[in-house]
């Protein structure tokens, strides 16, 4: 395995709209990020991934791009970006941008020209189909955000494909001019000096071109895997992207792996494949979401988490590499989903980062998780901003599958607004994010959960993040160690060791609200040191360890 810099590096994801407002317009911006670079550096992270900053009408908060080589005006100017990049590099922080290669905005010049005529030279930049015999959509494909994946264009009397909103028409990667257009965009930013791309839904670039009707009963996840992702030319396209662009720069590609499974992941990231450097898979993030839908939620089960991590360990033995994350801009807050955000808020937040920091793969953490930000309670649909959540709610009103109260509860539990509330910097007005009412309401708990308060508290979630990420930098075994698991069927405790050369660490994680005794025997390993513990004390003997609720401990064994 090549031990590239980006494998051991820790990624800190910023959602710029919600990070820091520098000009008092209620919207986070590039200068706001620049102003917080010293804070970001203090976390002991190495790479900053910034969600889309390109010019956009913001129908999907920047994932609908109208100009890939221009900055969204509310985020600032190209000069502001250049300053951010320079200041980050001076602090030895890498910058990764969020590329959106699968679709554009319907306001992009390519799509505007494509709509003008069926004979337009840009027509084939997108995927157009004639209506079905009854005048309806060409097939029964559904959008990720609900409703049909096809929208009728009155001017040319054909449907265009959009796997997301109707404002985000899918590009036709079969057209070499489309591919070269995206490659030119990539070169533009790489020539500026950025350090890589997170590639949005990159697995969807090649689709099932039969466009046959699909069986909706197989579940949306299987629909993605079989029809939307992993198309017949996906590896041709990604290899071409590597050969024409990425291999010429000291930069890395992290592909969002929607629809990629443990069985086919090595085809995307095997080092001999020369496609992607790593994939950002969803098995952990969606471990309790059955079909990628709010209504298909199961109870959290630690056994399931163990199985997922075990499977991805095997993927990496084939020479590939993955990114690991428990939270991002598309999911509810991790401490609310997988921990206990009330009685054991601090303990469970610390335990969860211990889990992630000790798994092989590149660790991704999301802004605000380092202080244990939680889900927000929204009282009515008017308070909901996210288009996916709103579409779900209004479609449910038509189907009456759930009551309005039940639908809103699902949004509060799993909706994307939970992760997008403004960053909580201090207990001043609007959490120190802005001087005016922000674009999205601040979580009311900002007076108790904020950066300023936690910096001063040696036992805070923030200072624990700093400590464990410092250990991850110091000890390669955290990232590359050989993984051995114990008590695989224990429903409350996750115990494993990692070994690299002469170093071995043992990790104990309690995922329950109860004390649990671990039967791990150190045996002849008499010499062991405590590396980190999320409680102030450790109860142990050589034969067993009693873990407090949500306790996590790492020992260094000699």
LINURLIN-V810442 format. One record per residue. RES is the residue in three letters. PHI is phi in whole degrees, -180 to 180 (999 if undefined). PSI is psi as a letter, one per 20 degrees, with the letter a starting at -180 (NA if undefined). Layout:
BEGIN
RES,PHI,PSI
RES,PHI,PSI
END
This chain:
BEGIN
UNK,999,p
UNK,-79,p
UNK,-91,m
UNK,-67,q
UNK,-59,h
UNK,-78,i
UNK,-74,g
UNK,-84,h
UNK,-64,q
UNK,-101,p
UNK,-97,p
UNK,-113,o
UNK,-87,p
UNK,-113,p
UNK,-99,n
UNK,-57,h
UNK,-61,h
UNK,-117,j
UNK,-91,f
UNK,-161,p
UNK,-93,p
UNK,-99,i
UNK,-124,k
UNK,56,l
UNK,-114,j
UNK,85,j
UNK,-124,p
UNK,-63,q
UNK,-153,r
UNK,-67,g
UNK,-63,h
UNK,-63,g
UNK,-63,g
UNK,-58,h
UNK,-67,i
UNK,-111,j
UNK,-63,h
UNK,-65,h
UNK,-62,g
UNK,-60,g
UNK,-60,h
UNK,-67,i
UNK,-75,i
UNK,71,k
UNK,-97,r
UNK,-123,h
UNK,-131,p
UNK,-108,o
UNK,-99,p
UNK,-108,p
UNK,-60,r
UNK,-47,p
UNK,-116,j
UNK,-74,q
UNK,-57,p
UNK,-160,q
UNK,-74,i
UNK,65,k
UNK,-73,h
UNK,-131,l
UNK,47,l
UNK,96,i
UNK,-85,j
UNK,-122,n
UNK,-93,p
UNK,-101,i
UNK,-155,o
UNK,-69,i
UNK,-113,k
UNK,-132,q
UNK,-89,p
UNK,-58,p
UNK,-53,h
UNK,-69,i
UNK,-90,i
UNK,129,b
UNK,-123,r
UNK,-64,h
UNK,-62,h
UNK,-63,h
UNK,-66,g
UNK,-59,h
UNK,-64,g
UNK,-60,g
UNK,-61,g
UNK,-65,g
UNK,-66,h
UNK,-65,g
UNK,-64,h
UNK,-64,h
UNK,-97,j
UNK,61,k
UNK,-107,p
UNK,-88,q
UNK,-119,p
UNK,-118,p
UNK,-101,q
UNK,-93,o
UNK,-86,p
UNK,-118,n
UNK,-91,i
UNK,-83,h
UNK,-152,r
UNK,-119,a
UNK,-76,q
UNK,-72,i
UNK,-97,j
UNK,-66,q
UNK,-59,h
UNK,-60,g
UNK,-73,h
UNK,-58,g
UNK,-72,h
UNK,-65,h
UNK,-79,i
UNK,-66,h
UNK,-165,q
UNK,-66,i
UNK,-96,j
UNK,-62,q
UNK,-63,i
UNK,-99,j
UNK,-57,g
UNK,-81,j
UNK,-75,i
UNK,-129,r
UNK,-108,o
UNK,-116,q
UNK,-141,q
UNK,-72,q
UNK,-61,q
UNK,-69,r
UNK,-53,h
UNK,-88,j
UNK,89,i
UNK,-88,a
UNK,-59,q
UNK,-62,h
UNK,-154,a
UNK,-98,k
UNK,-62,q
UNK,-109,q
UNK,-76,q
UNK,-57,h
UNK,-101,j
UNK,98,q
UNK,80,a
UNK,-68,q
UNK,-87,j
UNK,-125,q
UNK,-129,p
UNK,-82,p
UNK,-102,o
UNK,-62,h
UNK,-68,h
UNK,-116,i
UNK,57,l
UNK,-136,r
UNK,-95,q
UNK,-115,q
UNK,-86,p
UNK,-146,o
UNK,-74,i
UNK,-117,c
UNK,-76,r
UNK,-67,i
UNK,-86,j
UNK,-128,m
UNK,-64,p
UNK,-72,p
UNK,-75,q
UNK,-98,n
UNK,-72,i
UNK,-66,h
UNK,-84,o
UNK,-60,h
UNK,-69,h
UNK,-65,g
UNK,-61,g
UNK,-66,h
UNK,-62,g
UNK,-69,h
UNK,-62,h
UNK,-64,h
UNK,-62,g
UNK,-61,g
UNK,-64,h
UNK,-55,g
UNK,-78,h
UNK,-66,h
UNK,-66,h
UNK,-71,h
UNK,114,j
UNK,-66,r
UNK,-108,j
UNK,154,a
UNK,-131,p
UNK,-92,p
UNK,-106,o
UNK,-63,p
UNK,32,l
UNK,-65,h
UNK,-71,i
UNK,-94,j
UNK,-62,h
UNK,-112,p
UNK,-115,r
UNK,-70,o
UNK,-78,i
UNK,-70,h
UNK,50,k
UNK,-78,q
UNK,-60,q
UNK,-113,q
UNK,-84,o
UNK,-68,i
UNK,-77,i
UNK,-79,i
UNK,93,q
UNK,-65,h
UNK,-61,g
UNK,-69,h
UNK,-61,g
UNK,-60,g
UNK,-61,g
UNK,-89,h
UNK,-118,h
UNK,-92,h
UNK,-111,r
UNK,58,k
UNK,-67,r
UNK,-64,h
UNK,-115,j
UNK,-60,g
UNK,-75,h
UNK,-63,g
UNK,-66,g
UNK,-69,h
UNK,-67,g
UNK,-61,g
UNK,-60,g
UNK,-64,g
UNK,-69,h
UNK,-85,h
UNK,-129,f
UNK,-64,h
UNK,-68,i
UNK,-91,j
UNK,-134,q
UNK,-85,m
UNK,-145,r
UNK,-128,q
UNK,-116,p
UNK,-118,o
UNK,-89,p
UNK,-67,p
UNK,-98,l
UNK,-61,p
UNK,85,i
UNK,-86,p
UNK,-114,r
UNK,-63,h
UNK,-76,h
UNK,-115,j
UNK,-61,h
UNK,-62,h
UNK,-69,h
UNK,-87,h
UNK,-124,j
UNK,-57,p
UNK,-61,h
UNK,-78,i
UNK,-81,h
UNK,56,l
UNK,-120,e
UNK,-104,q
UNK,-81,h
UNK,-161,q
UNK,-115,q
UNK,-101,n
UNK,-85,r
UNK,-115,j
UNK,-61,h
UNK,-74,g
UNK,-60,h
UNK,-106,k
UNK,-63,h
UNK,-114,j
UNK,-106,o
UNK,-71,g
UNK,-132,k
UNK,70,k
UNK,-126,q
UNK,-57,h
UNK,-81,i
UNK,-111,m
UNK,-113,p
UNK,-109,r
UNK,-67,q
UNK,-65,p
UNK,-131,p
UNK,-62,h
UNK,-58,h
UNK,-64,g
UNK,-59,g
UNK,-59,g
UNK,-62,h
UNK,-65,g
UNK,-62,h
UNK,-62,g
UNK,-65,g
UNK,-74,h
UNK,-60,h
UNK,-66,h
UNK,-59,g
UNK,-72,h
UNK,-70,i
UNK,-87,j
UNK,100,j
UNK,-96,a
UNK,-144,q
UNK,-131,r
UNK,-102,q
UNK,-118,p
UNK,-154,q
UNK,-109,i
UNK,-150,q
UNK,-161,a
UNK,-71,i
UNK,-103,j
UNK,-133,q
UNK,-64,r
UNK,-64,p
UNK,-64,h
UNK,-70,h
UNK,-80,h
UNK,-84,g
UNK,-116,i
UNK,-115,b
UNK,-132,o
UNK,-84,j
UNK,-120,e
UNK,-64,h
UNK,-120,l
UNK,-57,g
UNK,-65,g
UNK,-64,g
UNK,-72,h
UNK,-62,g
UNK,-69,g
UNK,-62,h
UNK,-68,h
UNK,-72,h
UNK,-63,g
UNK,-56,g
UNK,-71,h
UNK,-72,i
UNK,-108,j
UNK,-97,q
UNK,-65,q
UNK,116,r
UNK,-84,o
UNK,-75,p
UNK,-114,p
UNK,-119,q
UNK,-108,q
UNK,-49,p
UNK,91,h
UNK,-66,h
UNK,-70,i
UNK,-115,j
UNK,74,k
UNK,-59,q
UNK,-117,r
UNK,-62,q
UNK,-108,q
UNK,-96,o
UNK,-101,p
UNK,-90,h
UNK,-157,r
UNK,-67,h
UNK,-64,h
UNK,-83,i
UNK,-86,p
UNK,-98,h
UNK,-61,p
UNK,-67,h
UNK,-64,g
UNK,-66,g
UNK,-66,g
UNK,-62,g
UNK,-58,g
UNK,-62,g
UNK,-74,h
UNK,-65,h
UNK,-66,h
UNK,-61,h
UNK,-73,g
UNK,-80,h
UNK,56,k
UNK,-70,h
UNK,-129,r
UNK,-73,r
UNK,-60,h
UNK,-66,g
UNK,-66,g
UNK,-64,g
UNK,-66,h
UNK,-62,g
UNK,-63,g
UNK,-63,g
UNK,-65,h
UNK,-79,g
UNK,-129,i
UNK,-67,q
UNK,-76,h
UNK,-61,h
UNK,-55,h
UNK,-88,i
UNK,-108,j
UNK,-62,q
UNK,-57,q
UNK,-58,p
UNK,-100,n
UNK,-87,h
UNK,-157,a
UNK,-97,j
UNK,-76,r
UNK,-53,p
UNK,57,k
UNK,60,k
UNK,74,j
UNK,-74,g
UNK,-150,r
UNK,-89,i
UNK,-129,r
UNK,-56,p
UNK,-72,r
UNK,-62,h
UNK,-133,q
UNK,-65,q
UNK,-80,q
UNK,-63,p
UNK,-59,i
UNK,-83,j
UNK,-63,h
UNK,-69,h
UNK,-101,h
UNK,-118,o
UNK,-157,r
UNK,-63,g
UNK,-58,g
UNK,-65,h
UNK,-78,h
UNK,-60,h
UNK,-82,i
UNK,-105,o
UNK,-64,h
UNK,-100,j
UNK,-74,r
UNK,-60,g
UNK,-58,g
UNK,-71,h
UNK,-68,g
UNK,-56,g
UNK,-59,g
UNK,-68,g
UNK,-73,h
UNK,-72,h
UNK,-66,g
UNK,-64,h
UNK,-62,h
UNK,-65,h
UNK,-75,h
UNK,-116,o
UNK,-62,h
UNK,-61,h
UNK,-60,h
UNK,-96,h
UNK,-113,i
UNK,-63,q
UNK,-71,p
UNK,-95,p
UNK,-133,p
UNK,-105,q
UNK,-123,q
UNK,48,l
UNK,-60,h
UNK,-97,j
UNK,-73,p
UNK,-82,i
UNK,-118,h
UNK,-119,p
UNK,-116,o
UNK,-129,p
UNK,-158,q
UNK,-117,q
UNK,-135,p
UNK,-128,p
UNK,-143,o
UNK,62,c
UNK,-95,j
UNK,-102,q
UNK,-138,p
UNK,-118,q
UNK,-123,p
UNK,-115,p
UNK,-123,p
UNK,-131,p
UNK,-104,o
UNK,-95,j
UNK,-126,r
UNK,-89,j
UNK,-121,q
UNK,-70,q
UNK,-138,p
UNK,-97,p
UNK,-98,p
UNK,-94,j
UNK,-67,p
UNK,-108,p
UNK,-69,h
UNK,59,c
UNK,-77,i
UNK,-83,m
UNK,-72,h
UNK,-97,o
UNK,-144,q
UNK,-122,q
UNK,-77,o
UNK,-87,g
UNK,-161,q
UNK,-150,p
UNK,-86,j
UNK,-112,r
UNK,-80,i
UNK,-141,r
UNK,-131,p
UNK,-98,o
UNK,-152,q
UNK,-130,a
UNK,-69,h
UNK,-97,h
UNK,-151,r
UNK,-133,p
UNK,-97,o
UNK,-93,p
UNK,-76,r
UNK,-53,p
UNK,57,k
UNK,-80,q
UNK,-135,p
UNK,-138,q
UNK,-125,p
UNK,-107,q
UNK,-100,o
UNK,-105,p
UNK,-101,NA
END
